[in-house]
């Protein structure tokens, strides 16, 4: 199983592909998000339609592809929630010492 989810959007931000690992990460089925506007926020949350998800921790970039007369972008997403929790726990332990 892949660790990263992959979302593909068109130049307008409309979801054109949503892989199975992205479904695992967000809990939203492929059918629920296809054709919806995706808005990525700096607070590591995304908005699709009227749904907001704050579950993931890392967007590793958008890779543009020139298709016909337009562009598509693939975004790779990894949930780093556990890593952040570990970092916070270790930081608080060292602060006590």
ABEGO torsion letter per residue (X at the ends): XBABBBBBBBAAGBBABBBAAAAAAAGBBAAAABGBBBBBBAAGBBBBEABBBAABABBAEBBBBBBEABBBBBBBBBBAAAAAAAAAAAAAAAAAX
